[in-house]
Amino acid sequence: MMAKRPGMATLAAAAGVSVATVDRLLNGREQVSAATRTAVLEAALRLGHPAAARLTGASGQDAPRTIRFGVLLHKQGQEFYQNMAREMRTAVSRLPAVNGKLDLEFSASQAPSEVASLLRAMGNRCDVIAATAVNHPEITAAVDELKQRGIPVFSLLSDFAQGIRAGYVGLNNLKVGRTAAWMISLSARGAGKVAIFVGGTRWHGHDLRETGFRAYLREERPDLEVLESIVNLETRQLTFETTLALLRKHPDLRGIYVAGGGMEGAIAALKQSRTPGDVALVVNELTTDSRSGLAQGWVTLVDATPLPDLCHEVLGMMVRAMRDGGAANAGQVFLPVNLHVAESL
């Protein structure tokens, strides 16, 4: 089924104006201020609303005829990143008043040197870039080089190169971590241990999730001891083996939070060693495995990124960066987290 195009009311709400104002602007009934016209145009670009094409022509503000968008992602083999790539391609194809050319690549590892090299190479082909990356000085240096060349770089999902990158789009990871702890605190039966998996030591978003997670349990469930965080490199096998070891070592393990990828391994380990609901499990992103885990009772909560919203939001920011000469800094844009439990499937 084709997605329903946003209507005039949706456009007006996104622009922060009335429906009557949008109607006057689109139908030329009365003069509308330049600031209002710009607000409606930016909202139309964000939403993929067909009014954008009319507004660019009517306002004399020519949108770039062609923009070469670069997108660099991780973990090509993971369903979540495949879903993200698909949504990004769809969003680029639907951009109004822009002839978008998408150059999408996957990094084979989290290694800062590899990511920095890929970003520099992408800068030779693209006008503007969005990427998932760890927060590391090598990557910050690459982003700074690209900025000096007039190529803005946006961070996705986990922030990096703060103060240099053009903007961040993703979830409020501190709140995501607190939400995970809230669910485990509701589900855990009595005192015991809680484990947390992070993808690596340089993922800024995972650091924030862990901070929020620990802070909430320290405040609300001091009887739950949060163990030292475990780096799983977002891999299924390492998470599986480590979870089995945790379950053997800590019979009183009450909860597990997988803050990034690799949750398939935790689900498999619980299936092998426990009964559904014995250990509360909170995982990241709704996929085939996490959906099945919810339905069967192995997963307690899934926190998920609204991928269509993320892609539309960052592409709108990238278009505006090109229109403004790449000088503006968009700051942080936090999207609403989607929470899924078994009953919501």
VOTORLO-896323 format. One record per atom (N, C-alpha, C): residue in one letter; z, y, x. Coordinates in steps of 0.1 Angstrom, whole numbers, padded with zeros to 4 digits, always signed. Layout:
aZYX;...
END
This chain:
m+0000-0012+0008;m+0000+0000+0000;m+0000+0012+0009;m-0009+0022+0006;m-0009+0034+0014;m+0003+0043+0011;a+0008+0050+0022;a+0020+0058+0020;a+0016+0070+0011;k+0025+0074+0003;k+0022+0086-0006;k+0023+0099+0002;r+0013+0107+0000;r+0013+0120+0007;r+0024+0129+0002;p+0031+0137+0010;p+0041+0146+0006;p+0035+0157-0003;g+0042+0160-0014;g+0037+0170-0023;g+0042+0184-0020;m+0039+0194-0028;m+0042+0208-0026;m+0057+0210-0025;a+0065+0203-0034;a+0079+0205-0033;a+0085+0200-0020;t+0080+0189-0015;t+0085+0184-0002;t+0081+0193+0009;l+0069+0199+0009;l+0065+0209+0019;l+0074+0221+0018;a+0077+0226+0006;a+0085+0238+0004;a+0099+0235+0010;a+0105+0224+0007;a+0119+0221+0011;a+0119+0220+0026;a+0109+0214+0033;a+0108+0212+0047;a+0107+0226+0054;a+0100+0235+0047;a+0098+0249+0053;a+0109+0258+0050;g+0118+0254+0040;g+0129+0263+0037;g+0125+0275+0028;v+0114+0273+0020;v+0110+0283+0011;v+0108+0277-0003;s+0105+0285-0013;s+0104+0281-0027;s+0090+0275-0029;v+0089+0267-0039;v+0076+0261-0043;v+0066+0272-0047;a+0071+0282-0053;a+0063+0294-0057;a+0057+0301-0045;t+0065+0302-0034;t+0060+0308-0022;t+0048+0300-0016;v+0050+0287-0015;v+0040+0278-0010;v+0027+0279-0019;d+0029+0279-0032;d+0018+0281-0041;d+0010+0294-0038;r+0018+0305-0036;r+0011+0318-0034;r+0003+0317-0021;l+0009+0311-0011;l+0003+0310+0003;l-0010+0302+0002;l-0009+0291-0004;l-0021+0282-0004;l-0032+0287-0013;n-0028+0294-0023;n-0039+0299-0033;n-0042+0314-0031;g-0036+0320-0021;g-0040+0334-0018;g-0037+0344-0029;r-0027+0341-0037;r-0024+0350-0049;r-0017+0363-0044;e-0009+0362-0034;e-0002+0374-0029;e-0001+0373-0013;q+0002+0384-0007;q+0004+0384+0008;q+0017+0377+0011;v+0018+0369+0021;v+0030+0363+0025;v+0032+0366+0040;s+0045+0368+0044;s+0048+0373+0057;s+0043+0363+0068;a+0041+0367+0080;a+0037+0359+0091;a+0047+0348+0094;a+0060+0352+0093;a+0071+0343+0096;a+0071+0331+0085;t+0069+0335+0073;t+0068+0324+0062;t+0056+0315+0064;r+0045+0321+0067;r+0033+0313+0070;r+0035+0304+0081;t+0041+0308+0092;t+0044+0300+0103;t+0053+0288+0100;a+0064+0291+0092;a+0073+0281+0088;a+0067+0270+0079;v+0058+0274+0070;v+0051+0264+0062;v+0041+0256+0070;l+0034+0263+0079;l+0024+0256+0088;l+0031+0245+0096;e+0043+0249+0102;e+0050+0239+0111;e+0055+0228+0103;a+0060+0231+0090;a+0064+0220+0082;a+0053+0211+0078;a+0041+0216+0075;a+0029+0208+0072;a+0025+0199+0083;l+0026+0205+0095;l+0022+0197+0107;l+0032+0185+0109;r+0045+0188+0107;r+0056+0178+0108;r+0053+0167+0098;l+0050+0170+0086;l+0049+0161+0075;l+0036+0154+0074;g+0026+0159+0082;g+0012+0154+0080;g+0006+0158+0067;h+0010+0170+0062;h+0006+0175+0049;h-0008+0181+0050;p-0018+0178+0041;p-0031+0183+0042;p-0032+0198+0042;a-0022+0205+0038;a-0022+0220+0038;a-0023+0226+0052;a-0020+0218+0062;a-0020+0223+0075;a-0034+0228+0079;a-0044+0220+0075;a-0058+0223+0078;a-0062+0237+0072;r-0058+0238+0059;r-0061+0251+0052;r-0054+0263+0059;l-0041+0261+0063;l-0034+0272+0068;l-0038+0276+0082;t-0043+0267+0090;t-0048+0271+0103;t-0060+0279+0102;g-0069+0275+0092;g-0081+0283+0090;g-0078+0296+0084;a-0069+0297+0074;a-0066+0309+0067;a-0058+0319+0076;s-0050+0314+0085;s-0042+0323+0092;s-0048+0328+0105;g-0060+0322+0108;g-0066+0326+0121;g-0060+0320+0133;q-0049+0312+0131;q-0043+0305+0142;q-0050+0292+0144;d-0059+0291+0154;d-0066+0279+0156;d-0058+0268+0162;a-0056+0257+0155;a-0049+0246+0161;a-0057+0240+0172;p-0051+0234+0182;p-0059+0228+0193;p-0069+0218+0188;r-0081+0219+0192;r-0091+0210+0187;r-0089+0195+0191;t-0084+0194+0204;t-0081+0181+0209;t-0068+0181+0217;i-0059+0172+0214;i-0046+0171+0222;i-0045+0157+0227;r-0043+0155+0240;r-0042+0142+0246;r-0027+0139+0247;f-0022+0131+0238;f-0008+0127+0237;f-0005+0115+0246;g+0005+0116+0255;g+0009+0105+0263;g+0022+0100+0258;v+0024+0087+0256;v+0036+0081+0252;v+0039+0069+0261;l+0051+0069+0267;l+0055+0059+0276;l+0068+0052+0270;l+0067+0039+0268;l+0077+0031+0262;l+0082+0020+0271;h+0093+0013+0267;h+0098+0001+0275;h+0096-0011+0267;k+0098-0023+0273;k+0099-0036+0267;k+0088-0039+0257;q+0076-0041+0263;q+0064-0043+0255;q+0066-0056+0246;g+0074-0066+0251;g+0075-0078+0244;g+0085-0078+0232;q+0092-0067+0231;q+0102-0066+0220;q+0096-0061+0207;e+0100-0067+0196;e+0094-0063+0183;e+0096-0048+0180;f+0108-0043+0183;f+0111-0029+0180;f+0101-0020+0187;y+0098-0022+0199;y+0089-0013+0206;y+0075-0015+0202;q+0071-0027+0198;q+0058-0029+0192;q+0057-0021+0179;n+0068-0022+0171;n+0068-0014+0158;n+0066+0001+0161;m+0073+0005+0171;m+0073+0020+0175;m+0059+0024+0179;a+0052+0015+0187;a+0039+0018+0191;a+0029+0019+0180;r+0031+0010+0170;r+0022+0010+0158;r+0024+0022+0150;e+0037+0026+0148;e+0039+0039+0140;e+0034+0051+0147;m+0035+0051+0161;m+0030+0062+0168;m+0014+0064+0167;r+0007+0052+0167;r-0007+0053+0166;r-0011+0058+0152;t-0003+0053+0142;t-0006+0057+0128;t-0004+0072+0126;a+0008+0077+0132;a+0011+0091+0130;a+0001+0100+0137;v-0004+0096+0149;v-0014+0104+0156;v-0027+0105+0147;s-0031+0093+0141;s-0043+0093+0134;s-0043+0102+0121;r-0031+0105+0117;r-0029+0113+0104;r-0026+0127+0107;l-0026+0131+0120;l-0022+0145+0122;l-0033+0154+0116;p-0029+0164+0109;p-0039+0173+0103;p-0043+0184+0113;a-0056+0188+0112;a-0061+0199+0120;a-0059+0197+0135;v-0058+0184+0139;v-0057+0181+0154;v-0065+0169+0156;n-0073+0169+0166;n-0081+0157+0171;n-0072+0151+0182;g-0063+0142+0177;g-0053+0136+0186;g-0059+0124+0193;k-0057+0123+0207;k-0061+0112+0215;k-0048+0106+0221;l-0045+0094+0218;l-0032+0088+0222;l-0034+0079+0234;d-0026+0081+0244;d-0026+0073+0256;d-0012+0067+0257;l-0011+0054+0252;l+0003+0048+0251;l+0004+0036+0261;e+0014+0037+0269;e+0017+0027+0279;e+0031+0021+0278;f+0033+0009+0284;f+0046+0003+0285;f+0050+0002+0300;s+0063+0006+0303;s+0068+0004+0316;s+0073-0011+0317;a+0070-0017+0328;a+0074-0031+0330;a+0089-0032+0332;s+0096-0022+0336;s+0110-0023+0339;s+0117-0009+0337;q+0130-0009+0339;q+0138+0004+0337;q+0138+0011+0351;a+0133+0006+0361;a+0134+0012+0375;a+0129+0027+0374;p+0138+0036+0379;p+0134+0050+0378;p+0121+0053+0386;s+0119+0047+0398;s+0107+0050+0406;s+0095+0046+0398;e+0095+0034+0391;e+0083+0030+0383;e+0080+0040+0372;v+0091+0043+0365;v+0089+0053+0353;v+0084+0066+0358;a+0090+0071+0369;a+0086+0084+0374;a+0071+0084+0378;s+0067+0073+0385;s+0053+0071+0389;s+0044+0071+0377;l+0048+0064+0366;l+0039+0063+0354;l+0038+0077+0347;l+0049+0084+0347;l+0049+0098+0341;l+0040+0107+0349;r+0040+0106+0362;r+0031+0115+0370;r+0017+0111+0367;a+0014+0098+0367;a+0000+0094+0365;a-0005+0098+0351;m+0004+0097+0341;m+0001+0101+0327;m-0002+0116+0326;g+0005+0123+0335;g+0003+0138+0335;g-0011+0142+0339;n-0018+0133+0347;n-0032+0135+0351;n-0042+0133+0340;r-0037+0127+0329;r-0046+0123+0318;r-0043+0130+0305;c-0030+0135+0304;c-0025+0139+0291;c-0021+0154+0291;d-0020+0160+0279;d-0016+0174+0278;d-0001+0175+0276;v+0005+0165+0269;v+0019+0165+0266;v+0024+0151+0265;i+0037+0148+0268;i+0042+0134+0270;i+0055+0133+0262;a+0057+0121+0257;a+0070+0117+0251;a+0073+0103+0257;a+0086+0101+0260;a+0089+0088+0267;a+0103+0083+0264;t+0105+0070+0266;t+0118+0064+0267;t+0121+0062+0282;a+0133+0066+0286;a+0136+0065+0301;a+0150+0066+0303;v+0155+0060+0314;v+0169+0062+0318;v+0171+0076+0324;n+0183+0081+0325;n+0186+0094+0330;n+0189+0093+0345;h+0179+0097+0353;h+0180+0095+0367;h+0174+0106+0375;p+0179+0110+0387;p+0173+0121+0394;p+0158+0120+0397;e+0153+0108+0400;e+0139+0106+0402;e+0131+0109+0390;i+0135+0106+0378;i+0128+0109+0366;i+0129+0124+0363;t+0141+0129+0365;t+0142+0144+0363;t+0133+0152+0372;a+0131+0147+0385;a+0122+0154+0394;a+0107+0153+0389;a+0104+0141+0384;a+0090+0139+0378;a+0088+0148+0366;v+0098+0149+0357;v+0096+0158+0346;v+0095+0172+0350;d+0103+0176+0360;d+0102+0190+0365;d+0088+0193+0371;e+0083+0184+0378;e+0069+0186+0384;e+0059+0188+0372;l+0060+0179+0362;l+0051+0180+0351;l+0053+0194+0343;k+0065+0198+0342;k+0068+0211+0335;k+0061+0222+0343;q+0062+0222+0356;q+0056+0232+0365;q+0041+0232+0363;r+0035+0221+0360;r+0021+0220+0358;r+0017+0223+0343;g+0027+0227+0335;g+0024+0230+0321;g+0023+0218+0312;i+0029+0207+0316;i+0028+0195+0308;i+0042+0192+0303;p+0045+0195+0290;p+0059+0193+0285;p+0062+0178+0283;v+0074+0174+0285;v+0078+0160+0284;v+0090+0160+0274;f+0089+0151+0264;f+0099+0149+0254;f+0106+0136+0256;s+0119+0136+0254;s+0127+0123+0255;s+0129+0117+0241;l+0127+0104+0241;l+0129+0096+0228;l+0140+0086+0229;l+0148+0085+0218;l+0158+0075+0216;l+0170+0078+0225;s+0168+0079+0238;s+0179+0082+0248;s+0175+0094+0257;d+0184+0104+0257;d+0180+0116+0264;d+0180+0115+0279;f+0171+0123+0285;f+0170+0123+0300;f+0165+0137+0304;a+0167+0141+0316;a+0162+0153+0322;a+0166+0165+0313;q+0179+0165+0309;q+0183+0176+0300;q+0182+0190+0308;g+0178+0200+0300;g+0176+0213+0307;g+0162+0215+0312;i+0155+0204+0314;i+0141+0204+0319;i+0131+0199+0309;r+0135+0188+0303;r+0125+0182+0293;r+0124+0192+0281;a+0113+0190+0274;a+0110+0200+0263;a+0118+0198+0250;g+0123+0186+0249;g+0132+0183+0237;g+0135+0169+0236;y+0145+0166+0227;y+0149+0152+0225;y+0148+0149+0210;v+0142+0137+0207;v+0142+0132+0193;v+0148+0118+0192;g+0157+0116+0184;g+0163+0103+0182;g+0176+0104+0173;l+0185+0095+0175;l+0197+0094+0167;l+0208+0102+0175;n+0218+0106+0167;n+0230+0111+0174;n+0238+0099+0179;n+0237+0095+0191;n+0242+0083+0196;n+0257+0082+0196;l+0264+0093+0198;l+0278+0093+0197;l+0283+0088+0183;k+0276+0093+0173;k+0280+0089+0159;k+0276+0075+0156;v+0265+0070+0162;v+0261+0056+0160;v+0271+0047+0166;g+0277+0050+0178;g+0287+0042+0183;g+0300+0042+0175;r+0304+0053+0170;r+0315+0054+0161;r+0313+0046+0148;t+0301+0046+0143;t+0298+0039+0131;t+0299+0024+0133;a+0294+0019+0145;a+0296+0005+0149;a+0310+0001+0149;a+0318+0010+0156;a+0333+0006+0157;a+0339+0006+0143;w+0335+0015+0134;w+0341+0016+0121;w+0338+0002+0113;m+0326-0003+0115;m+0323-0015+0108;m+0331-0027+0114;i+0332-0027+0127;i+0340-0038+0133;i+0355-0037+0129;s+0360-0025+0128;s+0374-0023+0125;s+0377-0028+0111;l+0367-0026+0102;l+0368-0031+0088;l+0367-0046+0087;s+0360-0052+0096;s+0357-0067+0096;s+0366-0075+0104;a+0372-0070+0114;a+0380-0078+0124;a+0393-0082+0117;r+0396-0095+0118;r+0408-0100+0112;r+0419-0101+0122;g+0428-0091+0122;g+0439-0092+0131;g+0436-0086+0145;a+0446-0087+0154;a+0444-0082+0168;a+0435-0091+0176;g+0430-0085+0186;g+0421-0094+0195;g+0412-0085+0204;k+0402-0091+0208;k+0393-0085+0218;k+0379-0081+0211;v+0373-0071+0217;v+0360-0066+0212;v+0351-0064+0225;a+0339-0069+0224;a+0329-0067+0235;a+0318-0058+0231;i+0313-0051+0242;i+0302-0042+0240;i+0291-0044+0251;f+0278-0045+0247;f+0267-0047+0256;f+0259-0034+0256;v+0256-0030+0268;v+0247-0018+0270;v+0235-0023+0279;g+0224-0016+0277;g+0212-0020+0284;g+0212-0018+0299;g+0220-0007+0304;g+0221-0004+0318;g+0230+0007+0320;t+0232+0011+0333;t+0242+0021+0336;t+0236+0035+0335;r+0223+0036+0333;r+0217+0049+0333;r+0211+0053+0320;w+0213+0045+0309;w+0208+0049+0296;w+0218+0059+0290;h+0214+0072+0289;h+0223+0082+0284;h+0228+0079+0269;g+0218+0074+0261;g+0222+0071+0247;g+0232+0060+0246;h+0231+0050+0255;h+0241+0039+0255;h+0254+0043+0260;d+0255+0053+0269;d+0267+0058+0274;d+0274+0065+0262;l+0266+0073+0254;l+0272+0080+0243;l+0277+0070+0232;r+0269+0060+0230;r+0273+0050+0220;r+0286+0043+0224;e+0287+0040+0237;e+0300+0034+0241;e+0312+0043+0240;t+0309+0056+0243;t+0320+0066+0242;t+0325+0067+0228;g+0316+0068+0218;g+0320+0069+0204;g+0326+0056+0200;f+0321+0045+0204;f+0327+0032+0200;f+0342+0031+0205;r+0344+0033+0217;r+0357+0032+0223;r+0367+0042+0217;a+0362+0054+0215;a+0371+0065+0209;a+0375+0061+0195;y+0366+0056+0187;y+0370+0053+0173;y+0381+0042+0173;l+0378+0031+0180;l+0388+0020+0180;l+0401+0024+0186;r+0401+0032+0196;r+0413+0037+0202;r+0421+0045+0192;e+0415+0052+0184;e+0421+0060+0173;e+0426+0052+0161;e+0417+0043+0157;e+0419+0036+0144;e+0424+0022+0145;r+0420+0015+0156;r+0424+0001+0157;r+0429-0002+0172;p+0441+0004+0175;p+0446+0001+0189;p+0450-0013+0192;d+0450-0021+0181;d+0453-0036+0183;d+0441-0043+0187;l+0429-0037+0187;l+0417-0043+0192;l+0414-0038+0206;e+0414-0047+0216;e+0411-0043+0230;e+0396-0044+0233;v+0391-0033+0237;v+0377-0032+0240;v+0375-0037+0255;l+0368-0048+0257;l+0366-0053+0271;l+0357-0044+0279;e+0357-0046+0292;e+0348-0039+0301;e+0333-0041+0296;s+0326-0030+0295;s+0312-0031+0290;s+0304-0040+0299;i+0294-0047+0292;i+0285-0056+0299;i+0271-0051+0299;v+0265-0051+0311;v+0251-0047+0312;v+0242-0059+0310;n+0234-0059+0299;n+0225-0071+0296;n+0210-0068+0299;l+0207-0056+0304;l+0193-0052+0307;l+0184-0054+0295;e+0190-0054+0283;e+0183-0056+0270;e+0175-0068+0270;t+0180-0079+0276;t+0173-0092+0276;t+0180-0102+0267;r+0173-0110+0261;r+0178-0120+0252;r+0186-0131+0259;q+0181-0136+0270;q+0187-0148+0277;q+0201-0143+0283;l+0201-0132+0290;l+0213-0128+0296;l+0224-0125+0286;t+0220-0119+0274;t+0230-0117+0264;t+0235-0130+0258;f+0226-0140+0256;f+0230-0153+0251;f+0240-0160+0261;e+0237-0160+0273;e+0246-0167+0283;e+0260-0160+0284;t+0259-0146+0284;t+0272-0139+0285;t+0280-0140+0273;t+0274-0140+0261;t+0281-0141+0249;t+0288-0155+0248;l+0281-0165+0252;l+0287-0179+0252;l+0300-0179+0261;a+0298-0173+0273;a+0310-0172+0282;a+0321-0164+0276;l+0318-0153+0269;l+0329-0145+0263;l+0336-0153+0252;l+0329-0161+0244;l+0335-0168+0233;l+0344-0179+0239;r+0340-0185+0250;r+0348-0195+0256;r+0361-0189+0262;k+0359-0178+0269;k+0371-0172+0276;k+0380-0165+0266;h+0375-0160+0255;h+0384-0152+0246;h+0383-0158+0232;p+0392-0168+0229;p+0392-0173+0215;p+0395-0163+0205;d+0402-0152+0209;d+0405-0141+0199;d+0395-0130+0199;l+0382-0133+0203;l+0372-0123+0202;l+0369-0120+0188;r+0371-0107+0184;r+0369-0103+0170;r+0356-0096+0167;g+0350-0090+0177;g+0338-0083+0174;g+0329-0081+0186;i+0316-0079+0184;i+0306-0077+0194;i+0297-0066+0190;y+0295-0056+0199;y+0285-0045+0196;y+0274-0046+0207;v+0262-0048+0202;v+0250-0047+0211;v+0244-0034+0209;a+0247-0024+0219;a+0243-0010+0217;a+0228-0008+0219;g+0221-0017+0226;g+0207-0016+0228;g+0199-0029+0224;g+0190-0033+0233;g+0183-0045+0230;g+0190-0058+0234;g+0184-0069+0231;g+0190-0082+0235;g+0199-0089+0225;m+0199-0083+0213;m+0208-0088+0202;m+0205-0102+0198;e+0192-0107+0200;e+0188-0120+0196;e+0197-0131+0204;g+0200-0128+0216;g+0209-0137+0224;g+0223-0138+0218;a+0229-0127+0213;a+0242-0127+0207;a+0242-0135+0195;i+0231-0133+0186;i+0230-0141+0174;i+0230-0156+0177;a+0221-0160+0186;a+0220-0174+0190;a+0233-0180+0195;a+0240-0172+0203;a+0253-0177+0208;a+0263-0179+0197;l+0264-0170+0188;l+0273-0172+0177;l+0270-0184+0168;k+0257-0186+0166;k+0252-0197+0158;k+0257-0210+0165;q+0257-0210+0178;q+0261-0222+0185;q+0276-0225+0186;s+0284-0214+0185;s+0298-0215+0188;s+0307-0212+0177;r+0303-0205+0166;r+0312-0200+0156;r+0306-0202+0142;t+0313-0199+0132;t+0308-0199+0118;t+0305-0184+0114;p+0296-0183+0104;p+0293-0169+0100;p+0305-0161+0096;g+0306-0149+0101;g+0317-0140+0098;g+0329-0141+0106;d+0330-0152+0115;d+0341-0154+0124;d+0343-0142+0134;v+0331-0137+0139;v+0331-0126+0148;v+0322-0116+0142;a+0327-0103+0140;a+0318-0093+0135;a+0308-0089+0146;l+0295-0088+0142;l+0285-0085+0151;l+0277-0073+0146;v+0276-0062+0154;v+0268-0050+0150;v+0257-0049+0161;v+0245-0048+0156;v+0233-0048+0165;v+0225-0035+0162;n+0215-0034+0170;n+0207-0022+0170;n+0192-0025+0166;e+0187-0018+0156;e+0174-0019+0151;e+0171-0031+0142;l+0164-0029+0131;l+0161-0039+0121;l+0148-0046+0125;t+0149-0059+0129;t+0137-0067+0133;t+0138-0080+0125;t+0128-0089+0128;t+0128-0102+0121;t+0141-0109+0124;d+0146-0109+0137;d+0158-0116+0140;d+0171-0110+0134;s+0172-0096+0135;s+0184-0090+0129;s+0184-0091+0114;r+0172-0090+0108;r+0172-0092+0093;r+0176-0106+0089;s+0172-0116+0096;s+0176-0130+0094;s+0191-0132+0096;g+0196-0125+0107;g+0210-0126+0110;g+0219-0120+0099;l+0214-0109+0093;l+0221-0103+0082;l+0222-0112+0070;a+0210-0118+0067;a+0209-0126+0055;a+0217-0139+0056;q+0219-0144+0068;q+0226-0157+0070;q+0241-0154+0073;g+0245-0142+0075;g+0259-0139+0077;g+0263-0138+0092;w+0254-0139+0101;w+0258-0138+0115;w+0259-0123+0120;v+0251-0115+0114;v+0252-0100+0117;v+0259-0093+0106;t+0268-0084+0110;t+0276-0076+0100;t+0269-0063+0096;l+0263-0056+0106;l+0257-0043+0104;l+0245-0041+0114;v+0234-0035+0109;v+0223-0031+0118;v+0222-0016+0117;d+0223-0009+0128;d+0219+0005+0128;d+0205+0007+0133;a+0197+0014+0126;a+0183+0015+0128;a+0177+0029+0129;t+0167+0030+0137;t+0160+0043+0139;t+0149+0044+0129;p+0148+0055+0121;p+0136+0056+0112;p+0124+0060+0119;l+0116+0049+0123;l+0105+0051+0132;l+0094+0061+0127;p+0090+0060+0114;p+0080+0069+0109;p+0085+0084+0111;d+0097+0086+0108;d+0103+0100+0109;d+0103+0104+0124;l+0107+0095+0133;l+0107+0099+0147;l+0093+0102+0152;c+0083+0094+0148;c+0070+0097+0153;c+0064+0110+0148;h+0066+0112+0135;h+0061+0125+0129;h+0068+0137+0135;e+0081+0136+0137;e+0089+0147+0142;e+0084+0150+0157;v+0084+0140+0165;v+0080+0143+0179;v+0066+0148+0181;l+0057+0143+0173;l+0043+0147+0174;l+0042+0162+0169;g+0049+0165+0158;g+0049+0179+0154;g+0054+0189+0165;m+0065+0184+0172;m+0070+0192+0183;m+0060+0193+0194;m+0053+0182+0197;m+0043+0182+0208;m+0032+0192+0205;v+0027+0192+0192;v+0017+0201+0188;v+0021+0215+0189;r+0034+0218+0185;r+0039+0232+0186;r+0040+0236+0201;a+0044+0227+0209;a+0045+0230+0224;a+0032+0234+0229;m+0021+0227+0225;m+0008+0230+0230;m+0004+0244+0224;r+0007+0247+0212;r+0003+0260+0206;r+0011+0271+0213;d+0023+0269+0217;d+0031+0279+0223;d+0030+0279+0238;g+0020+0272+0244;g+0018+0272+0258;g+0028+0263+0266;g+0036+0255+0259;g+0045+0245+0266;g+0057+0252+0271;a+0060+0265+0267;a+0071+0272+0272;a+0084+0269+0265;a+0083+0267+0252;a+0095+0266+0243;a+0103+0253+0245;n+0116+0254+0244;n+0124+0242+0245;n+0130+0239+0231;a+0127+0227+0226;a+0130+0224+0212;a+0144+0219+0210;g+0151+0217+0221;g+0165+0212+0221;g+0166+0198+0216;q+0176+0194+0208;q+0178+0181+0203;q+0176+0180+0188;v+0168+0170+0184;v+0166+0168+0169;v+0172+0154+0166;f+0182+0154+0158;f+0189+0142+0154;f+0183+0137+0141;l+0179+0125+0140;l+0174+0119+0128;l+0185+0111+0121;p+0185+0109+0108;p+0195+0102+0101;p+0194+0087+0105;v+0205+0081+0108;v+0205+0066+0111;v+0204+0058+0098;n+0196+0048+0098;n+0195+0038+0087;n+0205+0027+0089;l+0214+0025+0080;l+0224+0014+0081;l+0220+0003+0072;h+0220-0010+0077;h+0217-0021+0069;h+0228-0032+0069;v+0231-0037+0057;v+0241-0048+0056;v+0233-0058+0048;a+0239-0070+0047;a+0232-0081+0040;a+0229-0077+0025;e+0237-0070+0019;e+0235-0067+0005;e+0224-0057+0003;s+0220-0050+0014;s+0210-0039+0012;s+0196-0045+0015;l+0195-0057+0019;l+0181-0063+0022;l+0174-0065+0009;
END
